[in-house]
Structure formats: structure tokens, C-alpha cells
Amino acid sequence: MRLIKAILILAVVGVAGLTVYAYVGDLSPETNQVSQPLAVPGSGNGN
């Protein structure tokens, strides 16, 4: 019973810690614009 209680407490503390880190930590991804020319077959561009 003691082991189950310890695991439950660690799980609750872990979830609380993850929640705080998600709100406080910088978890937003970096955004970059990607531009790449696209060759379309049959468009008459010499291909």
C-alpha cells in the first residue's frame, strides 16, 4: 500500500510539474518561411 501511495504522489507531482513547465517554459516552435521553385511538367519552361 505504501508503494502505491508513493507512485500516486509522484505521478501527481509529475503532472503538476509538466503543466507548470508547459505554461512557463518556451515551448513554441520556431517558424521559418520556406520557398522552393516547383517545376511543373508540360508548362513550357524548357523541360
N, CA, C and O atoms as CSV, one atom per row, in Angstrom:
chain,resi,resn,atom,element,x,y,z
A,1,MET,N,N,0.833,-1.201,0.000
A,1,MET,CA,C,0.000,0.000,0.000
A,1,MET,C,C,0.869,1.254,0.000
A,1,MET,O,O,0.524,2.261,-0.617
A,2,ARG,N,N,1.985,1.180,0.689
A,2,ARG,CA,C,2.877,2.330,0.775
A,2,ARG,C,C,3.485,2.659,-0.590
A,2,ARG,O,O,3.655,3.827,-0.941
A,3,LEU,N,N,3.812,1.607,-1.359
A,3,LEU,CA,C,4.398,1.794,-2.682
A,3,LEU,C,C,3.395,2.433,-3.641
A,3,LEU,O,O,3.757,3.309,-4.427
A,4,ILE,N,N,2.155,2.005,-3.579
A,4,ILE,CA,C,1.109,2.571,-4.446
A,4,ILE,C,C,0.903,4.050,-4.134
A,4,ILE,O,O,0.728,4.863,-5.041
A,5,LYS,N,N,0.925,4.388,-2.869
A,5,LYS,CA,C,0.751,5.779,-2.458
A,5,LYS,C,C,1.919,6.630,-2.954
A,5,LYS,O,O,1.710,7.756,-3.407
A,6,ALA,N,N,3.129,6.115,-2.876
A,6,ALA,CA,C,4.302,6.854,-3.338
A,6,ALA,C,C,4.250,7.068,-4.848
A,6,ALA,O,O,4.568,8.152,-5.336
A,7,ILE,N,N,3.851,6.036,-5.585
A,7,ILE,CA,C,3.747,6.161,-7.036
A,7,ILE,C,C,2.664,7.165,-7.415
A,7,ILE,O,O,2.848,7.954,-8.342
A,8,LEU,N,N,1.546,7.142,-6.714
A,8,LEU,CA,C,0.465,8.080,-6.982
A,8,LEU,C,C,0.905,9.521,-6.714
A,8,LEU,O,O,0.601,10.420,-7.498
A,9,ILE,N,N,1.612,9.737,-5.619
A,9,ILE,CA,C,2.102,11.084,-5.293
A,9,ILE,C,C,3.102,11.557,-6.343
A,9,ILE,O,O,3.051,12.711,-6.769
A,10,LEU,N,N,4.011,10.678,-6.767
A,10,LEU,CA,C,4.975,11.049,-7.809
A,10,LEU,C,C,4.279,11.357,-9.129
A,10,LEU,O,O,4.695,12.267,-9.846
A,11,ALA,N,N,3.245,10.626,-9.454
A,11,ALA,CA,C,2.503,10.880,-10.684
A,11,ALA,C,C,1.818,12.240,-10.636
A,11,ALA,O,O,1.841,12.980,-11.619
A,12,VAL,N,N,1.210,12.574,-9.505
A,12,VAL,CA,C,0.530,13.866,-9.352
A,12,VAL,C,C,1.539,15.005,-9.428
A,12,VAL,O,O,1.287,16.014,-10.086
A,13,VAL,N,N,2.680,14.850,-8.759
A,13,VAL,CA,C,3.716,15.884,-8.798
A,13,VAL,C,C,4.269,16.017,-10.223
A,13,VAL,O,O,4.541,17.129,-10.676
A,14,GLY,N,N,4.436,14.904,-10.923
A,14,GLY,CA,C,4.929,14.938,-12.292
A,14,GLY,C,C,3.977,15.653,-13.228
A,14,GLY,O,O,4.406,16.465,-14.047
A,15,VAL,N,N,2.701,15.365,-13.118
A,15,VAL,CA,C,1.705,16.029,-13.961
A,15,VAL,C,C,1.654,17.523,-13.650
A,15,VAL,O,O,1.562,18.343,-14.564
A,16,ALA,N,N,1.714,17.878,-12.382
A,16,ALA,CA,C,1.710,19.290,-11.999
A,16,ALA,C,C,2.962,19.987,-12.541
A,16,ALA,O,O,2.876,21.107,-13.045
A,17,GLY,N,N,4.107,19.342,-12.443
A,17,GLY,CA,C,5.341,19.921,-12.948
A,17,GLY,C,C,5.309,20.111,-14.455
A,17,GLY,O,O,5.759,21.138,-14.962
A,18,LEU,N,N,4.783,19.136,-15.169
A,18,LEU,CA,C,4.669,19.257,-16.619
A,18,LEU,C,C,3.716,20.382,-17.012
A,18,LEU,O,O,3.967,21.102,-17.979
A,19,THR,N,N,2.637,20.532,-16.275
A,19,THR,CA,C,1.680,21.598,-16.552
A,19,THR,C,C,2.318,22.962,-16.346
A,19,THR,O,O,2.150,23.860,-17.171
A,20,VAL,N,N,3.044,23.120,-15.254
A,20,VAL,CA,C,3.722,24.395,-14.985
A,20,VAL,C,C,4.769,24.666,-16.061
A,20,VAL,O,O,4.881,25.795,-16.540
A,21,TYR,N,N,5.530,23.659,-16.442
A,21,TYR,CA,C,6.551,23.846,-17.469
A,21,TYR,C,C,5.921,24.222,-18.815
A,21,TYR,O,O,6.483,25.033,-19.552
A,22,ALA,N,N,4.772,23.649,-19.138
A,22,ALA,CA,C,4.108,23.968,-20.394
A,22,ALA,C,C,3.633,25.417,-20.419
A,22,ALA,O,O,3.670,26.060,-21.468
A,23,TYR,N,N,3.195,25.932,-19.292
A,23,TYR,CA,C,2.732,27.315,-19.245
A,23,TYR,C,C,3.875,28.307,-19.126
A,23,TYR,O,O,3.801,29.396,-19.695
A,24,VAL,N,N,4.915,27.966,-18.411
A,24,VAL,CA,C,6.010,28.904,-18.153
A,24,VAL,C,C,7.122,28.762,-19.187
A,24,VAL,O,O,7.669,29.761,-19.654
A,25,GLY,N,N,7.453,27.535,-19.541
A,25,GLY,CA,C,8.544,27.287,-20.478
A,25,GLY,C,C,8.203,27.730,-21.877
A,25,GLY,O,O,7.029,27.834,-22.233
A,26,ASP,N,N,9.223,27.992,-22.675
A,26,ASP,CA,C,9.024,28.414,-24.052
A,26,ASP,C,C,8.927,27.174,-24.920
A,26,ASP,O,O,9.947,26.637,-25.353
A,27,LEU,N,N,7.723,26.719,-25.176
A,27,LEU,CA,C,7.524,25.502,-25.949
A,27,LEU,C,C,7.041,25.779,-27.370
A,27,LEU,O,O,6.681,24.852,-28.094
A,28,SER,N,N,7.031,27.064,-27.776
A,28,SER,CA,C,6.553,27.373,-29.113
A,28,SER,C,C,7.627,27.037,-30.140
A,28,SER,O,O,8.802,27.329,-29.920
A,29,PRO,N,N,7.245,26.432,-31.247
A,29,PRO,CA,C,8.230,26.056,-32.262
A,29,PRO,C,C,8.704,27.276,-33.054
A,29,PRO,O,O,7.977,28.261,-33.187
A,30,GLU,N,N,9.924,27.201,-33.575
A,30,GLU,CA,C,10.433,28.259,-34.435
A,30,GLU,C,C,9.745,28.143,-35.792
A,30,GLU,O,O,9.568,27.048,-36.324
A,31,THR,N,N,9.366,29.287,-36.333
A,31,THR,CA,C,8.709,29.276,-37.632
A,31,THR,C,C,9.612,29.951,-38.656
A,31,THR,O,O,10.123,31.046,-38.420
A,32,ASN,N,N,9.803,29.296,-39.784
A,32,ASN,CA,C,10.591,29.824,-40.889
A,32,ASN,C,C,9.791,29.648,-42.169
A,32,ASN,O,O,9.143,28.620,-42.370
A,33,GLN,N,N,9.841,30.664,-43.042
A,33,GLN,CA,C,9.166,30.559,-44.318
A,33,GLN,C,C,10.092,29.833,-45.290
A,33,GLN,O,O,11.267,30.176,-45.423
A,34,VAL,N,N,9.551,28.838,-45.957
A,34,VAL,CA,C,10.322,28.054,-46.917
A,34,VAL,C,C,9.747,28.291,-48.302
A,34,VAL,O,O,8.554,28.100,-48.533
A,35,SER,N,N,10.610,28.711,-49.224
A,35,SER,CA,C,10.192,28.952,-50.592
A,35,SER,C,C,11.062,28.117,-51.518
A,35,SER,O,O,12.289,28.175,-51.443
A,36,GLN,N,N,10.428,27.337,-52.393
A,36,GLN,CA,C,11.155,26.462,-53.295
A,36,GLN,C,C,10.454,26.460,-54.641
A,36,GLN,O,O,9.242,26.252,-54.703
A,37,PRO,N,N,11.200,26.691,-55.733
A,37,PRO,CA,C,10.559,26.667,-57.048
A,37,PRO,C,C,10.072,25.267,-57.409
A,37,PRO,O,O,10.705,24.268,-57.067
A,38,LEU,N,N,8.960,25.214,-58.090
A,38,LEU,CA,C,8.353,23.945,-58.450
A,38,LEU,C,C,8.263,23.837,-59.968
A,38,LEU,O,O,7.620,24.659,-60.620
A,39,ALA,N,N,8.909,22.821,-60.522
A,39,ALA,CA,C,8.858,22.599,-61.962
A,39,ALA,C,C,7.651,21.730,-62.295
A,39,ALA,O,O,7.545,20.590,-61.843
A,40,VAL,N,N,6.749,22.286,-63.088
A,40,VAL,CA,C,5.532,21.572,-63.456
A,40,VAL,C,C,5.720,21.030,-64.869
A,40,VAL,O,O,5.969,21.801,-65.796
A,41,PRO,N,N,5.602,19.707,-65.048
A,41,PRO,CA,C,5.758,19.128,-66.394
A,41,PRO,C,C,4.692,19.657,-67.347
A,41,PRO,O,O,3.517,19.762,-66.996
A,42,GLY,N,N,5.136,19.992,-68.578
A,42,GLY,CA,C,4.188,20.467,-69.593
A,42,GLY,C,C,3.854,21.939,-69.493
A,42,GLY,O,O,2.926,22.403,-70.156
A,43,SER,N,N,4.586,22.687,-68.682
A,43,SER,CA,C,4.295,24.105,-68.530
A,43,SER,C,C,5.019,24.944,-69.568
A,43,SER,O,O,4.809,26.156,-69.627
A,44,GLY,N,N,5.876,24.328,-70.397
A,44,GLY,CA,C,6.571,25.057,-71.457
A,44,GLY,C,C,7.784,25.817,-70.967
A,44,GLY,O,O,8.177,26.805,-71.588
A,45,ASN,N,N,8.385,25.392,-69.881
A,45,ASN,CA,C,9.559,26.096,-69.357
A,45,ASN,C,C,10.863,25.417,-69.799
A,45,ASN,O,O,11.901,25.650,-69.181
A,46,GLY,N,N,10.841,24.597,-70.836
A,46,GLY,CA,C,12.056,24.000,-71.370
A,46,GLY,C,C,12.362,22.623,-70.854
A,46,GLY,O,O,13.435,22.099,-71.154
A,47,ASN,N,N,11.506,22.017,-70.112
A,47,ASN,CA,C,11.773,20.656,-69.575
A,47,ASN,C,C,11.060,19.623,-70.395
A,47,ASN,O,O,11.159,18.431,-70.107
